[in-house]
């Protein structure tokens, strides 16, 4: 049986804590963004799609039990975000001018799932500050699912873009030897 390295486990735990803190801040301040995927995106970007699944899963369960019951229902969105981050951070889409497009690729699959959950399970109303916008669109005659998707594509994109920019800044500031150590590569001492 292969042992799991301590460092990836610690990074997953750190990612879950970042998600929990960010999500709690957004909930308390009723922000139209969620701030609960920063750790998921960070771990996905550093360790890949498999590890990217776990921070969101863990923080979703903890948040759902402790502060926001809705977080439990949106755990599939966290899983998708971790997978997409893990895949896209290995491509050119998460570099400089491609960053907005890469962020959109991370956002769309999760938005489809979260809009469906919000519309079908909760009638468009959740703990997010963006629920007000959903209700306004619905009152203007849009179908509930369409109303949720319209609002969530913007709020999700803004949320993911903020998280991606923050994660990219952290990754850029990390020493090369630390990044290679985290990824399990041998550091040669040259760039």
WOGI-V460337 format. One record per residue. SS is DSSP state (a for helix, b for strand, c for the rest). PHI is phi in whole degrees, 0 to 359 (NA if undefined). Layout:
[[SS:PHI] [SS:PHI]]
//
This chain:
[[c:NA] [c:278] [c:282] [c:272] [c:293] [a:292] [a:301] [a:299] [a:295] [a:295] [a:294] [a:298] [a:297] [a:299] [a:300] [a:296] [a:294] [a:300] [a:299] [a:298] [a:295] [a:299] [a:297] [a:292] [a:299] [a:297] [a:293] [a:295] [a:273] [c:55] [c:286] [c:280] [c:245] [c:255] [c:57] [c:256] [c:241] [a:301] [a:293] [a:298] [a:293] [a:298] [a:292] [a:301] [a:294] [a:278] [a:248] [c:101] [a:295] [a:293] [a:292] [a:298] [a:291] [a:287] [a:300] [a:291] [a:296] [a:294] [a:293] [a:297] [a:292] [a:296] [a:298] [a:297] [a:279] [a:259] [c:234] [c:214] [c:303] [a:297] [a:302] [a:300] [a:290] [c:262] [a:301] [a:301] [a:293] [a:298] [a:298] [a:298] [a:298] [a:296] [a:295] [a:297] [a:297] [a:299] [a:285] [a:286] [c:289] [c:267] [c:242] [a:283] [a:291] [a:251] [c:241] [a:33] [a:289] [a:274] [a:306] [a:299] [a:289] [a:298] [a:296] [a:297] [a:294] [a:288] [a:284] [a:303] [a:301] [a:293] [a:294] [a:299] [a:292] [a:292] [a:295] [a:296] [a:299] [a:297] [a:289] [a:278] [a:273] [a:241] [c:61] [c:89] [c:244] [c:228] [c:282] [c:284] [c:294] [c:282] [a:300] [a:297] [a:295] [a:299] [a:296] [a:297] [a:298] [a:297] [a:294] [c:277] [c:105] [c:283] [c:301] [a:301] [a:297] [a:295] [a:301] [a:296] [a:297] [a:301] [a:292] [a:290] [a:296] [a:284] [a:292] [a:296] [a:297] [a:299] [a:299] [a:293] [a:296] [a:301] [a:295] [a:296] [a:298] [a:298] [a:296] [a:298] [a:295] [a:295] [a:295] [a:293] [a:278] [c:288] [c:297] [a:302] [a:295] [a:291] [a:299] [a:291] [a:296] [a:298] [c:281] [c:83] [c:267] [c:274] [c:273] [c:268] [c:90] [c:242] [c:268]]
//
